[in-house]
Amino acid sequence: MPTQFLRLDSVKDRYGLSKSTIYKLMNSELFPLPIHVGRSARWSAAELEVYDAKKAAERVRGGRNGL
């Protein structure tokens, strides 16, 4: 099955974050980096699922809350 790639608007909706917050998290190495296709940035749905799983595991272990 081919990998799905999400546009910024979809990523913003998925996490309820603003563009600037997403880019701040990326700069802090706390959020997956996009793949650039020409002038467009796309996030791998598979990488976001891994990110979600890591965040869920942190909550279960009592790690940092939030993103």
Secondary structure, DSSP 8 states (H G I E B T S, - for coil): ----EE-HHHHHHHHT--HHHHHHHHHTT-S---EEETTEEEEEHHHHHHHHHHHHHHHHHT-----
